[in-house]
Amino acid sequence: MSPRLPIDDALPELLDALKAHKRAVLQAPPGAGKTTRVPLAMLEAGLCEGKILMLEPRRLAARAAAERMADTLNERAGETVGYRVRGEAKTSTKTRIEVVTEGILTRMLQSDPHLPGIGAVIFDEFHERSLNADLGLALCLEVADALRDDLILLAMSATLDAEPVGRLMNAPVVTSAGRSFDVDLRWLERPLGPKARRLDALVDLVVQAERDTRAMGGGILVFLPGEGEIRRAEGALTQLLPDRCQVHPLFGALPFAAQRAAIAPAKTGRKVVLATSIAETSLTLPDIRVVVDMGQSRRARFDPGSGMSRLITEKVTRAEATQRAGRAGRVAEGACYRLWSKGEDGAMAAFPPAEIEAADLTGLALELALWGSEPGDLAFLTQPPEGAFAEARGLLHMLGALDSNGRITDHGRALAALPLHPRLGHMLVAAGSAAAPLAALMAERDPLKGAPSDLSLRLEALRDPRAFQRNRPWQVHAGAVDRITSETKRLRAQTKGQGPYLSPAAMAALAYPDRVGQRRKGDAPRYVLSGGKGVVLDNADTMAAAPFLVVIDTDGNPREARVRLAAQITEGELRALFADQITWHKMCSWSKRDRRVAARQQERFGAINLDDRIWKDVPEDAVAKAMLDGVLDLGLRLKGPAARLAARVELVRASGVELPDFSPEGLMENLESWLLPMLTGVRSADDWKQFDLLPALRARLDWSQTQELDRRAPGSFETPLGRKIPISYDHAVPEIAVRLQEVFGVTQHPQIGDQPLKITLLSPAQRPIQITRDLPGFWAGSYADVRKDMRAQYPKHPWPEDPTQADPTLRAKRRRG
């Protein structure tokens, strides 16, 4: 009889909830026993006729859970309880509980949404919020609502707050209190400096923890971010720890036999397990009494450098740190050593973000297109970000997986069936099995450390790692090579046909059509990519002179990324691969540098110009439209008659009359409507300088508007001699300048609307001698003094005593014969 676990007290309530509602959320802390007890309890209760499918986020967790349940039944995995993970399955006709990784559920749903033979789906460790789990739950909820009202859905979470999941599923939440013992938390006295060697500090901390807790006994679980750190720590600790300590690595890519050895209880001595976050919640490691936490974790994040999701090292959150510490208190009181100070706790994020918020969404977009739904149509706990989802769809369209209407194509269906990122799937489908090594390489970490960016070096290392290591100065990562080799075999088995011969660079271009780079002019090896971004190579890189590259990986710098992995491609290969996407574009635009309209014909692949020629027969309307941008650049610069007309219109508009907006802002906003038709023949800044704006401005006014404008704000003043003098409206009061003799005889002051015209009276030499807004008053007043001065200066001109009775003139006195 198996020992009683904390989850057993909550099982009756959970089973009742599932019987009544067909849905439930189980909240239970790590170690409560939910993974092994719940599926068996559901099977024993006969809740469903079909198979019980339980999802695990990792292959190791899926296998371990199935084996633990099978062991409870005194069976082997593959009988009543079986499992299916990528590349391995243990099931039979007797199997009633099947443990699978999360992506398998998506494939089953896409193959047949009715899920034939499945009676219940359990989402274990749902608190990890993986993209596949979020998608699987959303699809299952739609299936249960539309097709399978008998389908049982259960989400199991180790978080403290399961209410949001309950509301999403419209399901009751059942809580198990769990059981744990006190854990003594021990922090560093002070934070590690920014230049500290964290791994060395961790190794020292593990040695200290082993020494401090020998009397306590039990195993030691050490959390590190990834395989590289685990291997280096393993090498150091094997030398530093006592002989009785058995050091075991534990990570997802480890061979299954080695994983079993890490999980199994130590038969002799003290076990030290060096694990990734895989050991936080998904696995049961018996007899752990001490935890040493490096405080880092690797998460799937969209990496702009590679264009796909990559594992990024980040600080753990407080929730993760708490779960890790809890591993030391499962069987008895324990201790947790943390590689950070107590004061640094406050800077930690509370919870890790959901993968859907930060990961590459190309695979999700493809799955939703295959399903035939928009994100808003499905019950996601967190909706995918709109911008990232739109980018993902754009890439799928470029790969030919979606048509112009956003619907999935036959090619898209083929990509969805492959266990690869759509980029790599597209390459594999197009190039055949020959692309399998490259697909496996591009999906894995770089197997060469410190090597130049040349892709061919990596392929050479894969073909014969030992020979490569002997003849080259760069270190080959054996674990990465083994995984790439294994994945290559699997992909070749799934690929039909050899496909056309393509160079590795051409294959890479199929996966990264937006990453084909053309070298810019200049000495520095800078490249513009077909997707529009810019990258740079190290000056000493072996490919720094290449005219064209396919950029596979960069450091992700948003301004100008540095290339980490690339392949040289020829222009001929580029044209052969993307003949249907290389098109001629006629470009007519304003050049700020040349200050003129530039008309070119360019043969382009995305943002890359393969050919550039002068566009000789460019239509005038295209030139005029480009010149509008030139006007925006150069400005309107109203002057002379055009400026006076604009001022008149604005004066009348200010009085409430409806006229077009002639203010500088109004003219610029409506530039296309009034100026474009008049720009024929204008191509440069010099042409614009000579351009007369007056006809274009006049054309904005119809006949009635022109009449109203002339009535309220005439453009000129007609003198008694019939000469028209422009009226200036540049200031608050309209004004003219006229020679004094020309207004002899004028006895009423000219008016503009309801205000007198400001008149500057000029001497015969056109110099101002008086400014007035009351001409009759001037005649009667200060004219006499002006006359006295002017007669002395201009004796040849008439200066009558009574100007109101004199005839206007512009001539001097007649000479007496």
C-alpha angles and dihedrals in degrees: 000000000000118000119264115263130200092249091063091077091057098045098088091053091046094050091048090051092051092048092050102039107017085226137072144156117225117204112195131147122241112284095030091113099243096136095056102029105042101059091046091048091051090050093048091048091054093230093159140016096221132067122292110235117200121191123214125186094226138040093232092053092048093053094043093049092050093048093048092051092045090050089053088057092045089245138114123253109271097048118077090343120039139160141218124200133158108299096001139066135174111186138123141184087275094058114119099162117048122185113204140169115259099254091060091065090056091053091049092051094047090049094051120354091200089069093217114213093016117113102170138017120205120195104204121196090011089162088077087071097209117183092243093051092049091049094044093052092047092052093044092051090053092047092049092049097045108026114008116041087166094059112115116217124191127177116196119198137179094202123106093234114058095150096100090056090048091053091048092052095036086231138134119258117230117196130205115195093210124201131262140159128228116282120204107224114212121188133186114269091235135009119270112255120251091254096046118125098241096191093052089048090051093051089052090049092052091051090050093047092050090051094046095049104041090110090051093055125192130104128305121230115199120194117212129166101243153343096283093056091043093054094048092046090047091055092050098042094048086064098040105040123078117271091251090066115093111206115208127181118216124191138129099262093050116114111266094244090057090047090054091051091053093050098044119091115262112260093200135008125003123314120223113190119196104201143168122227086288086092095055099088113333099073138052113226108182124216097018109153102159131049125192112192123198088193097233135107137182117234135182107256131167104258112205088197094066100022090233139076114286134179108260123193112236139160114273119250125242091255092054092046090052092050092049092050090049090064088074093058103053100101104015142341111313146174134242122201115200125200092220137064124262090246091060091063090081093060093056120103114248098233136004114258120254111263090237089066097057111017132094106275099199093104092046091050090051093049092049091049089051089048091048098234140117117231091251091057092065133066102250117170085218119021115228113258109265096227096049091045092051090051090051091053091048090056092048090052090051090051091051093246093119128040126226090277093053094253121137117260129212087259089053090053090053090051092049090056092059122085091230140092107275090247092059093038090056090051092049094049093047099042101032129216093332087074094057096094091048093047091050091047094049092049093052135063117278107278092206123070119209096357125138118267095263111128092205090068090061093049090049090052091051093052094056114358095180096051091045092051091051095051102035132061096224125096117245115217103227096197093053091048091051092050092046091050092049093047091048091058092049093048093048090054090054096045122091118219135347098269127206119318111266131168117244088253091054090049090050090051089057089058094041108034088152091054102060104126131206119200113246122226115272139060098283116086096243121152136196113216125222088243090060102255127117129234136179134211126213109265090237095050114123091235097047092115097047112126092210132024139176106224111212102171137011137173089260097241104166094214103046115344121213115233116243100170129018145144129220114242129186125235088240092056090047092052093046094050099044104027091133092052098046107092140165116250125194109218122195112169144140114268111211091192095053094031092225143085111280119203117193139161112220131188103214143183102195107304093344119102111214094174133012127193139165113265100227104178097045111161117250092236090058090051091049092051091050089048089059087068087050090055089051088052097044100034131229100270098193113205142159117000092356092055091047092051092050091049092050092051093049091049092054092043089054089059091059102264114138109242133142116281107265096172115120090252093046093049092050094047093053096037096126095052098053109019105038096073090052099051098085110140095012110123110145146035089261091053090049091050090058095042117118109222095187098088091048092050093046090051089063090068123071122215097270092046091050091051092050091047093050091049096049100032111013117201096227145018117234112219123215086262090060094250116140115224118193114246114225117221096178093111137043092272122048111242146183136191116221137162111262095233090056092067097048108136095027106129101169121062113240115251133208105202106311097337131078119250114249107236125197106200114213134207121236085267090057093251120139113256102163141007117206144167091187111057096175089051090050092052091051096042131024096012090089091060091044090050091053092053096041095049089059093047099038107026093160092063126077118259105174121195091232109038092179089069097041127098117248114249145166094200133094122242118286115255115248113243 
